[in-house]
Amino acid sequence: MSLTMLRFALLFLAVLVLPVQAATVNDLYQTQVTLIGNDQQADQAAREQGLANVLVKISGNTDVLDNAAIKTAITNSGYYISQFGYSQVNGQHVIDLSFDKNQIKQLLIKSKASIWKDQRPNILVWMVDSDGQQRNILWDQSANGLVNDTKQAADSRGLPLTFPVGDMTDATAVNVSDIWGGFIDPIASASAHYHADGLLLVKAQQQPDGNVSLNWQFYPQQPSKIATTETHPITGTTSGTLAQTSTNMINQVTDYLANKYAVVLGSAAGGNINIEVDNIHSTENFFALEKMLNGLTSVHSANAMRIKGSSVIFQLDLQGSEQAFRQEISNDSQVRQTQSGVAFAADPAASTLITEGTTAMAATTPPSVPAVNVLTVTPQNIYYWNS
């Protein structure tokens, strides 16, 4: 078997056992807009609205529409459209729009706006609806309009959202009183098999005028980590129609997450930097790390350069500043910063050279590779892999 084939085989095996860390949002660059009228002006207005919708999803920020450069771009929406078509939904004419990923990213970079990658936290929603006489848990297929409105609000912001299916496991693990009383322990335990990255507990109180009030608690951690963290939940209340309240709630949750995970790439790029990651003890660890680094918004590419024991040096080609990179990686639970690195540069001959496209190893550093200077890693770029 060739070295390239060996790497491919190892990668395939590693992917099979990688843990779920977040959900991939596949429709960030697509949107559907209702046509208000049948003339060219209505069509143009729908295309502009479609671009605005996508920019909010990609940036994670509704304020992006106040940016002067973004406002100008929206009036030239055709430049960013890669595909479009017309259809009917519930008797209404709509336009289906797809936008060019590279053009959108370049627009946001030039506008010094934030970009939120497509790997986003998956939020599990436990919701109880009360009409004043009885309380019911709202499952994924519940007919209650609040479920559909909450899903639509999350979709418009590019936020992965899951409601429990309400099978026997769910129904016996969580009681209405658990959610209404905010008792997080049984809820966190029942949420484990959903691989959620956060929990949203919602109490919906129906009002006599047909409106609804929502009282919610948001835990931005994986359920298994809630009991061991000192972070308090983010709370909020909102009242109005079903659509208004669900949108207000989802906007607050999404704004919190986007503020944490989205990065601004408009400043000068940091060029190439080296980082060292310790505690890499298996091929699964290595490929998970490589995938994570290449998935960061602030990283154009990540290439493994050397391995020494359980430590790896990666050279990163940044498409943002070093500050943007450090901000982004600090929010990833798979790694944590440390300053106890392995002395690669001091002992280059004892480390392993990673050749391009393979995991081949050389017993010593080839004379043509200036290992000492190229592979120096600053203390703030040394990390520990939380396997």
Summary of the structure (lengths in Angstrom):
residues: 387
radius of gyration: 24.1
end to end distance: 29.2
largest distance: 80.5
contacts: 1202
relative contact order: 0.11
helix: 39%
strand: 27%
